[in-house]
Amino acid sequence: MRLLLPLLLLLICCTCDRAPEKEIPPRPRPNILFIMSDDHAQRAISAYTDELIHTPNLDRIADEGMLFRNSFVTNSICAPSRAAILTGKYSHLNGKIDNLSPFNPDQWTFPEALQRAGYRTSLIGKHHLKALPRGFDEFYGLIGQGSYYSPVFVHNGDTLEAAEGYTSTLITDYALAELRRSAAAETDQPFCMLYWHKAPHRNWMPDTSDLPGLLDKRYPLPANLRDDYQGRRAAEHADMRIADMFTSLDLKVTRDYQYPDPGTGGATFIKDPQFDQASNFQRQLGRLTPAQQRAWEPFLKRVGEEWLAVKGTPAELEWRYQRYLQDYLASVKSVDDNVGRVLDYLEESGLAENTIVIYTSDQGFYLGEHGWYDKRFMYEESHRTPLMIRYPAVVKAGSSNEDLVLNIDLSATLLDFAGLTPPEDLQGASLKPLLEGQTPEDWRDDIYYRYYQQMNSYHRVARHEGVRDERYKLIHFTEEGLAGYELYDLVEDPTEMNNRIDDPALEAVKTRLLERLGKLRQELKVASK
């Protein structure tokens, strides 16, 4: 008892002298700036590789956040990918399986869930799902694909007059106006903005400020630019070769130098003689203001003269490739420049610290690999998509992640950060633990892909599905006449030139992936073929 009393007094004294612990206030719900471009290949962002372009503003998101090196889409085509992102579900469950099928705007989407939870929501730019979207307080959407110059926007259901200017800049002007409106409100209401660019979607018309010197730029040729598609019948059948691009709409050769347009442009299924792409390109040029026309005139003159010099010669394919990349990468530059304007505003306004910034694309794109442009196939260039996420309060600057992630994960991620419970039928998984530097033990080991659009439509790409793990990929083409399997070792053959489906050395891999493909179809509730 004599020993116990001094100890009690000592404890009481220590307790009385200790300063009370400060309560850490809960972090306010984050703002969300979801930036998406259209058809942006990973290889066209210098945070991934600087072989083609320098994108300092996009790189800021990676440098100040996390770069995902293995980010993929579930269906590599514009509208279905957007539907998958909005709903957090594969195409077969959200109903938007291709660019032709309707999208049900009454189904659950993450922006509407955030709106109901008190967020101010907006979508500025390319929507591409036709029906007026639900769940947005502010909507400035392009009609369809939109035009690069003098585009027409729909504002909250009202179709506006054509806006004078360049699309990437105009979209950004509207986005900044909405951000300033939110800041001026001086409330605690968080915002979620979908800032979705048209560029670099086809037909890749650069801004006038990027035309000087553009035709002098040269880019390295892909090793498989002249792919002969041996052992890959579906690839051989597709109509998406740079060699067959429209010389007018795609490569900017006017009627003065080539008429009619000799290219198929991915539209061999169209037999209508009125399908005149040279005239279509003239209509696009007709959207230019007089000042813009003056900027384009010397550019178009030189393009036409170069075309006449290479047409029908061995140099034609390389010229086509350079012409394609010059315009594509200039369109990317306009996105980078304008994203920089928005990032600067977040810093200047004090919003950056508590704003999640996402940059991604609706899918990847071919930049001459396999001799192609466009997307659709499960091959790496179009299956992969860029993904970078910055959130200073949580994400370590300059970090990177190698896990397999999908575009359907983004909705679950944003709900998680907003403190909301996702619906039970959501198929994506939250990236929040990955962004915090911890990969869950049960994170996915493989991913499922499916492309649905009919082959008798643009680009003649056969319908297919597949499974990809960390090293191997199995593709099952289901199109009548082209049905079959392809198997690739992505470590030994990263450009997917060697179909090893009949290689005895990979028999065990083939068996495992065939079984896994069947199980994934069951787990994901994919209907029978």
C-alpha positions in Angstrom: 0.0 0.0 0.0 2.9 2.4 0.9 4.4 1.7 -2.7 1.0 2.0 -4.4 0.1 5.5 -3.1 3.2 7.3 -4.5 2.6 5.6 -7.9 -1.0 6.8 -8.0 0.1 10.4 -7.1 2.8 10.2 -9.9 0.3 9.1 -12.4 -2.2 11.8 -11.4 0.5 14.5 -11.7 1.7 13.3 -15.1 -1.9 13.2 -16.3 -2.5 16.8 -15.1 0.6 18.1 -16.7 -0.1 16.6 -20.1 -1.4 19.0 -22.7 -4.8 17.9 -24.1 -4.5 16.2 -27.5 -5.7 18.4 -30.4 -8.6 16.9 -32.4 -7.7 16.5 -36.1 -10.6 18.0 -38.0 -12.0 15.7 -40.7 -10.7 16.4 -44.2 -13.4 18.1 -46.2 -14.8 16.2 -49.1 -12.5 16.6 -52.1 -13.3 18.5 -55.2 -13.0 16.4 -58.4 -11.6 17.5 -61.8 -12.0 14.6 -64.2 -10.1 15.4 -67.4 -10.5 13.0 -70.3 -9.3 13.2 -73.9 -10.4 11.1 -76.9 -8.2 8.5 -78.5 -5.0 9.6 -76.6 -2.3 6.9 -76.8 0.0 6.4 -73.8 2.9 6.9 -76.1 1.8 10.5 -76.8 2.4 11.6 -73.2 5.9 12.3 -72.2 5.2 11.1 -68.6 5.2 7.6 -70.2 7.8 8.2 -72.9 9.3 11.3 -74.6 9.9 9.6 -78.0 7.2 11.6 -79.7 6.1 14.7 -77.7 6.7 16.8 -74.7 3.6 17.3 -72.6 4.7 19.4 -69.6 1.2 20.2 -68.3 0.0 16.6 -68.4 3.3 15.5 -66.9 2.6 17.8 -63.9 -0.3 15.5 -62.9 2.0 12.5 -62.9 4.9 14.4 -61.3 2.6 15.6 -58.5 0.6 12.4 -58.2 0.5 8.8 -59.4 1.2 7.4 -62.9 -0.6 4.1 -63.6 1.4 2.1 -66.0 -1.1 -0.7 -66.6 -4.4 1.0 -67.1 -6.8 -0.6 -69.5 -10.3 -0.2 -71.0 -13.0 -2.8 -71.1 -14.2 -2.0 -74.7 -12.0 0.2 -76.9 -14.4 2.5 -78.6 -15.6 6.0 -77.7 -19.2 5.8 -76.5 -19.0 2.4 -74.8 -15.9 3.5 -72.9 -17.7 6.6 -71.7 -20.7 4.6 -70.6 -18.4 2.2 -68.7 -16.7 5.0 -66.9 -20.0 6.7 -65.9 -21.7 3.5 -64.8 -18.8 1.5 -63.4 -20.0 -1.5 -65.4 -19.0 -3.5 -68.4 -20.8 -2.8 -71.7 -23.0 -5.9 -71.5 -24.6 -4.6 -68.3 -24.8 -0.8 -69.0 -26.3 -1.6 -72.5 -23.9 0.6 -74.5 -22.0 -2.2 -76.4 -21.0 -0.1 -79.5 -21.3 3.3 -81.0 -24.6 2.4 -82.7 -26.6 1.1 -79.7 -28.6 3.5 -77.5 -27.5 4.5 -74.0 -30.1 4.5 -71.3 -29.6 7.9 -69.5 -31.9 6.8 -66.6 -29.5 4.3 -65.2 -27.2 5.0 -62.2 -24.1 7.1 -62.9 -21.5 8.3 -60.5 -22.0 12.1 -61.3 -25.7 11.8 -60.3 -24.8 10.0 -57.1 -22.3 12.8 -56.3 -25.0 15.4 -57.1 -27.4 13.7 -54.7 -24.7 13.8 -52.1 -24.4 17.6 -52.4 -21.7 18.0 -55.1 -22.1 20.7 -57.8 -21.6 18.6 -60.9 -20.8 19.7 -64.5 -19.8 18.2 -67.8 -17.9 20.4 -70.2 -16.9 19.1 -73.7 -17.5 15.8 -75.4 -20.3 13.6 -74.0 -21.1 11.4 -77.1 -23.9 9.5 -75.6 -26.6 11.4 -77.5 -29.3 11.7 -74.8 -29.1 14.7 -72.5 -27.2 13.4 -69.4 -28.8 13.3 -66.0 -27.0 14.4 -62.8 -25.4 17.6 -64.0 -26.0 21.1 -62.7 -24.1 22.5 -65.7 -23.7 20.9 -69.1 -21.9 22.3 -72.1 -21.7 19.4 -74.5 -20.6 19.1 -78.1 -23.1 17.7 -80.6 -21.8 14.2 -81.5 -18.1 14.3 -82.3 -18.0 18.1 -82.6 -15.8 20.0 -84.9 -12.3 21.4 -84.3 -13.3 24.8 -85.4 -16.5 26.8 -84.7 -18.2 23.9 -82.8 -21.8 23.8 -81.8 -22.6 23.2 -78.1 -25.7 22.2 -76.2 -26.1 24.2 -73.0 -28.4 22.5 -70.5 -30.6 21.3 -73.3 -30.5 24.4 -75.5 -28.6 24.3 -78.8 -26.3 27.3 -79.2 -25.0 29.1 -82.2 -21.7 27.9 -83.5 -19.0 29.3 -81.2 -16.1 31.1 -82.9 -12.8 29.6 -82.0 -10.8 26.3 -81.5 -12.6 23.5 -79.7 -9.9 22.6 -77.1 -9.7 26.3 -76.1 -13.4 26.8 -76.1 -14.0 23.7 -73.9 -11.4 25.1 -71.5 -13.0 28.6 -71.5 -16.3 27.1 -70.4 -14.6 24.9 -67.8 -12.7 27.8 -66.3 -15.9 29.9 -66.2 -17.6 27.1 -64.3 -14.7 26.7 -61.9 -14.7 30.5 -61.2 -18.5 30.4 -60.6 -18.0 27.6 -58.0 -15.2 29.6 -56.3 -17.2 32.8 -56.3 -20.1 31.1 -54.5 -18.0 31.0 -51.3 -19.7 27.9 -50.0 -18.4 24.6 -48.7 -20.1 22.8 -51.6 -17.5 20.5 -53.4 -17.6 20.2 -57.1 -17.2 17.4 -59.6 -16.3 18.5 -63.1 -16.0 16.2 -66.1 -13.7 18.3 -68.4 -13.8 16.1 -71.5 -11.9 17.1 -74.7 -12.7 16.2 -78.3 -9.0 16.1 -79.2 -7.1 14.2 -80.4 -10.0 12.4 -82.1 -10.0 12.1 -85.9 -9.7 14.3 -88.1 -6.9 16.0 -86.1 -7.1 19.6 -87.2 -4.4 21.6 -85.4 -4.9 25.1 -83.9 -3.7 27.8 -86.2 -1.0 28.7 -83.6 0.5 25.2 -84.1 0.7 25.3 -87.9 4.0 27.1 -88.4 6.8 24.6 -88.6 4.5 21.7 -88.2 5.3 20.1 -91.6 9.0 20.1 -90.8 8.6 17.8 -87.8 9.7 14.2 -88.2 8.9 11.2 -86.0 10.5 7.7 -85.7 8.9 5.0 -87.7 7.4 2.0 -85.8 9.3 -1.2 -86.5 6.0 -2.9 -87.5 4.7 0.0 -89.7 4.7 -2.5 -92.6 3.2 -5.4 -90.7 2.1 -8.3 -93.0 -0.3 -9.7 -90.3 1.0 -13.2 -90.6 -0.8 -15.6 -88.3 -3.4 -12.9 -87.4 -6.3 -13.1 -89.9 -8.6 -10.6 -88.1 -5.8 -8.0 -88.2 -5.2 -8.6 -91.9 -8.9 -8.1 -92.6 -9.3 -4.8 -90.8 -9.6 -1.5 -92.7 -7.6 0.9 -90.5 -4.2 1.1 -92.3 -2.5 4.5 -92.6 -1.9 3.4 -96.3 -5.7 3.6 -96.8 -6.5 6.8 -94.9 -8.5 9.5 -96.6 -6.0 11.8 -98.2 -8.4 14.7 -97.7 -10.1 14.6 -94.3 -7.2 12.8 -92.6 -4.1 14.0 -94.4 -5.4 17.5 -95.5 -5.0 17.2 -99.2 -7.6 19.5 -100.8 -9.6 18.9 -104.0 -7.1 21.1 -105.9 -4.5 18.4 -105.6 -6.5 15.1 -105.3 -10.1 14.4 -106.4 -11.8 12.0 -105.8 -10.3 10.8 -102.6 -8.6 7.4 -103.2 -8.7 6.3 -99.5 -11.1 3.9 -97.9 -10.7 5.6 -94.5 -12.2 2.6 -92.7 -15.5 2.9 -94.6 -15.3 0.2 -97.2 -18.8 -0.9 -96.2 -20.3 2.4 -97.4 -21.3 2.1 -101.1 -23.0 5.5 -101.4 -21.4 7.6 -104.1 -22.4 10.7 -102.1 -19.9 9.6 -99.4 -17.4 12.3 -100.6 -14.7 13.0 -98.0 -13.0 15.6 -100.2 -16.2 17.6 -100.0 -16.5 16.8 -96.3 -13.0 18.3 -95.7 -14.0 21.4 -97.6 -17.0 21.8 -95.3 -14.7 21.6 -92.3 -12.5 24.3 -93.8 -15.6 26.3 -94.4 -16.0 26.6 -90.6 -12.8 28.7 -90.4 -13.0 32.5 -90.0 -11.2 34.6 -92.6 -8.2 35.0 -90.3 -8.0 31.2 -89.7 -8.3 30.6 -93.5 -5.4 32.8 -94.1 -3.3 30.8 -91.6 -4.3 27.5 -93.2 -3.7 28.5 -96.9 0.1 28.2 -97.0 -0.1 25.0 -94.9 -2.6 23.4 -97.3 -0.6 24.5 -100.4 2.5 22.8 -99.1 0.6 19.6 -98.1 -0.8 19.4 -101.6 2.5 19.9 -103.3 4.2 17.3 -101.1 1.4 14.8 -101.9 1.9 15.2 -105.6 5.6 14.6 -105.2 5.2 11.3 -103.2 1.9 9.9 -104.6 2.4 6.4 -106.0 6.1 6.2 -105.0 7.9 4.1 -102.3 8.0 7.2 -100.1 4.2 7.6 -100.0 3.6 5.4 -96.9 6.2 7.2 -94.8 4.8 10.6 -95.9 1.4 9.5 -94.9 2.7 8.4 -91.5 4.5 11.7 -90.8 1.5 13.7 -92.0 -0.8 11.7 -89.6 1.5 12.2 -86.6 2.1 15.8 -87.3 -1.6 16.6 -86.9 -2.4 14.1 -84.2 0.4 15.3 -81.9 -0.4 19.0 -82.6 -4.0 18.1 -81.4 -2.5 16.6 -78.3 -0.4 19.7 -77.7 -3.6 21.8 -77.7 -5.0 19.6 -75.0 -1.8 19.9 -73.0 -1.7 23.7 -73.3 -5.3 24.0 -72.2 -5.0 21.6 -69.3 -2.1 23.8 -68.1 -4.5 26.7 -68.0 -6.8 24.8 -65.7 -4.1 23.5 -63.4 -2.7 27.0 -63.1 -6.2 28.2 -62.0 -6.4 25.5 -59.4 -3.1 26.7 -57.9 -4.0 30.4 -58.1 -7.4 29.9 -56.5 -6.1 27.7 -53.7 -8.2 24.8 -54.9 -5.3 22.4 -55.8 -4.7 20.9 -52.4 -8.2 19.5 -52.0 -8.9 18.6 -55.6 -8.6 15.2 -57.1 -7.3 15.6 -60.6 -7.7 12.7 -63.0 -6.3 12.5 -66.5 -7.2 9.7 -68.8 -8.5 8.9 -72.3 -11.5 6.9 -73.4 -9.1 4.4 -74.9 -5.6 4.2 -76.5 -4.8 4.6 -80.2 -2.5 3.3 -82.9 0.2 5.7 -83.9 1.5 3.6 -86.9 2.0 0.3 -84.9 0.9 -2.6 -87.2 0.5 0.1 -89.9 -2.6 1.4 -88.2 -4.5 4.3 -86.8 -7.8 4.0 -84.8 -8.4 1.5 -81.9 -11.0 -1.3 -81.2 -8.6 -4.3 -81.1 -7.4 -5.8 -77.8 -3.8 -5.3 -78.8 -1.8 -3.2 -76.4 -1.8 0.1 -78.1 -5.6 0.5 -78.0 -6.3 -1.7 -75.0 -4.1 0.5 -72.8 -5.1 4.0 -71.8 -3.2 6.7 -70.0 -4.2 7.3 -66.3 -2.7 9.8 -63.9 -4.2 10.9 -60.6 -3.1 13.8 -58.4 -4.5 14.5 -54.9 -1.9 16.2 -52.7 -3.7 15.3 -49.5 -3.3 11.6 -50.1 -1.2 10.7 -53.1 2.6 10.7 -52.9 4.1 13.0 -55.6 6.0 11.2 -58.3 4.7 7.7 -57.5 3.7 5.0 -60.0 1.7 1.8 -60.0 2.0 -1.4 -61.9 -1.3 -3.1 -60.9 -3.9 -4.0 -63.5 -6.6 -1.3 -63.4 -9.6 -0.6 -65.5 -11.7 2.4 -66.6 -14.7 1.0 -64.7 -12.6 1.5 -61.5 -12.8 5.3 -61.6 -16.5 5.6 -60.5 -15.9 3.4 -57.4 -12.7 5.4 -56.7 -14.5 8.8 -56.7 -17.4 7.5 -54.6 -14.8 6.1 -52.1 -13.1 9.5 -51.7 -16.4 11.2 -51.4 -17.4 8.9 -48.5 -20.2 7.2 -50.5 -21.1 3.6 -50.7 -21.1 2.2 -54.3 -24.1 0.2 -55.5 -23.7 -3.6 -55.1 -23.8 -4.2 -58.8 -20.8 -1.9 -59.5 -18.1 -4.0 -61.3 -15.2 -1.6 -60.8 -12.9 -1.6 -57.7 -11.8 1.6 -55.8 -8.2 2.7 -56.6 -8.1 4.5 -53.2 -5.8 1.9 -51.5 -3.5 1.9 -54.5 -3.3 5.7 -54.4 -2.4 5.4 -50.7 0.4 3.1 -51.6 -1.1 -0.2 -50.6 -2.2 -2.9 -53.0 -4.9 -5.2 -51.5 -4.1 -8.8 -51.4 -7.2 -9.7 -53.4 -6.5 -7.2 -56.2 -7.2 -8.6 -59.6 -4.6 -10.8 -61.4 -6.2 -10.5 -64.8 -8.7 -8.5 -66.8 -11.5 -9.2 -69.3 -12.1 -7.4 -72.6 -14.8 -7.5 -75.2 -15.5 -5.6 -78.5 -19.0 -5.9 -79.9 -19.4 -3.7 -82.9 -20.5 -5.4 -86.1 -17.7 -6.1 -88.6 -19.8 -4.7 -91.4 -19.2 -1.2 -90.1 -16.4 1.2 -89.7 -12.9 -0.3 -89.8 -14.1 -3.9 -90.3 -12.7 -5.1 -86.9 -13.9 -8.6 -86.0 -15.8 -9.0 -82.7 -13.7 -10.6 -80.0 -13.1 -11.0 -76.3 -10.1 -11.9 -74.3 -8.2 -12.1 -71.0 -4.9 -10.5 -70.1 -2.7 -11.1 -67.1 0.6 -9.6 -66.1 2.4 -11.4 -68.9 0.1 -13.3 -71.3 -2.9 -12.4 -73.4 -5.5 -14.7 -75.0 -7.8 -13.2 -77.6 -10.9 -15.1 -78.9 -12.2 -13.8 -82.2 -15.9 -14.8 -82.6 -16.7 -13.4 -86.0 -17.9 -16.0 -88.5 -15.2 -16.7 -91.1 -12.5 -15.2 -88.8 -13.2 -17.1 -85.6 -10.1 -18.4 -83.7 -7.7 -17.7 -80.9 -4.5 -15.7 -80.5 -2.0 -16.0 -77.7 0.8 -13.6 -76.9 3.8 -13.5 -74.5 4.0 -9.8 -73.7 7.4 -10.0 -72.2 9.1 -11.8 -75.2 6.8 -10.2 -77.8 5.5 -6.8 -76.5 4.4 -5.6 -80.0 2.3 -8.8 -80.5 3.6 -9.9 -83.8 3.9 -13.6 -83.0 0.6 -15.5 -82.4 1.7 -18.5 -80.3 -1.7 -20.2 -79.9 -0.3 -23.5 -81.4 3.1 -23.3 -79.7 3.5 -26.4 -77.5 5.8 -24.4 -75.1 2.7 -22.3 -74.1 0.2 -25.2 -74.0 -0.2 -24.9 -70.2 -0.6 -21.1 -70.5 -3.3 -21.5 -73.1 -5.2 -24.0 -71.0 -5.0 -21.8 -68.0 -6.2 -18.7 -69.8 -9.0 -20.6 -71.6 -10.3 -21.7 -68.2 -9.8 -18.2 -66.8 -11.7 -16.7 -69.7 -14.7 -18.9 -69.0 -14.7 -18.1 -65.3 -14.5 -14.4 -65.9 -17.4 -14.6 -68.3 -19.4 -16.2 -65.5 -18.2 -13.9 -62.7 -19.0 -10.8 -64.8 -22.3 -12.1 -66.0 -21.4 -12.0 -69.7 -24.2 -13.4 -71.9 -23.4 -16.4 -74.2 -21.8 -15.5 -77.5 
